[in-house]
Each structure stands twice: as C-alpha cells, then as structure tokens.
C-alpha cells in the first residue's frame, strides 16, 4: 500500500490563497528591540510609559476590531484565518516569533497593540444614567466580568478605584469579551466622585446585610451602584458616600456572593419592568 500523502491538499491551498491576500509575502523579521517592547507591555508601568496595551487571541482581537477599538499594530501568523485584508496595521510573523512575543504559554495566532487612553469624568456626569462603581476589585477576571455586565444591562459607565485591577490588563480585556471597547470606563478616586454624584441628586447604592431588600428597589434610570471587594466590601471613605444600603436576601447557607454575581442581581433589579 502506498504511503504517499499529497503535499498540498485542496483545502490547504485554498486557505493559503485567502491568507496571502491579507499577509505580505516577504515580512521583515522582528528585531530584539521590538520583541522586548511587546513583552514589556505585560507590566502596567511599561504600558503607562509607552501609552500602549497589548491583547491577544483571535476572538478578543476580532471583537475589538468590530467595536472600533483604537488598535495601532496587529501581529499575526498564517493561522489567523480571519485576518483583515489589506490592513496596513497587519504585520505577519512566524510561529516562532509569535512564541517570543506572546504572553501565553500556548501562543495564539494574533496579537494586537492598542493605544492607551485614560478617560475622565465630566462635571455632573454621574447624575445621568446608571453607573457601576468598582471599589478595590483586584481580580482581573472579576473586573472584566463587571465591564461585561455593565455593557449587558446598558449602564452608561463604569468607575474603577485606583486599587482595582488595571483596566488595560490583558486579563481584564479578555474577560470583558469585547465590552472593554464599548463601555465608558474611568479610573478615579471614588469617594469624591460619589459624594459629588449624591450632591447632584443621584442615589448612591451600596450592598450591606442590614440594607433594604434589592427586590423592593424600584427601577431607577439614574443611580450609582457600588461594588466592593468580596472580602472587605466598600472602603470606609466610599461607605461614607453611600446614600442607600440594599441587600440580597440570603436563603441558604453561603457566606457571601462573588462580586460579579451580586452586581448582576442588583443590575437586574434596577432594569426590571
């Protein structure tokens, strides 16, 4: 029996033809300086210094492109089957090069570099629409989930205290499932921002076991929902800015709820009806 295998099966030829439309034929290899720069963007201090962030994976990069995120550079191997055709930002790399710049043990076929823009709050902004305020949420996965939650429920914005996980961390962006590019997110000192919101007439809601049942809460068009860390809750300065305490009644024996789960229940209560 012959052991001959066709060198270029039809499906492989078709795929190569599609990719050749998107990727230049003779890419220049990455320099050591370029590789070092891309790897440095794993750390917040280097992201801040360069004004850039990095994210990788075909799903999240595709979502950011679709959402119009400000991506400055794209690095891709031929395995990225949905590479945008004739995109001037696109730079082809070999699998070996991707392994050197990837932040993952198993490299993905695409890595993107975006411009880091820190948004700010306008005066009186928190009095309009719904706001999710994250106080000391340090787990990047939780921060990304909360961005996604705010996006799902149509919140106007998300505030993050400075001690939250960095908004531009790759883990945060990946966990947000594209919501990172759609939601207006601002890192700021929460206590003065929430105090100003209360003076402007916006209810500032915090979760506490002694609060009113969330199920008795009337739907609100304008409000701030404070989400504290699972371990300690809102900080003392933020607690002082809360104007109404609410609780999710406990029926079983669980000690607490994950921040994302608790926030989801409160957001659903605000949007019901």
Secondary structure, 3 states (H helix, E strand, C coil): CCCCCCCCCHHHHHHHHHHHHHCCCCCCCCCHHHHHHHHHCCCHHHHHHHCEEEEECHHHHHHHHHCCCCEEEEEECCCCCCCCCCCCCEEECCHHHHHHHCCCCCCCCEEEEEECCCCCCCCCHHHCCEEEEEECCCCHHHHHHHHHHHHHCCCCEEEECCCCCCCCCHHHHHHHCCHHHCCEEEECCHHHHHHHHHHCCCEEEEEEEEEEEHHHCCCCCCEEEEEEECCCECCHHHHCCCCEEEECCCCCCCCCCCHHHHHHHHHHHHHCC
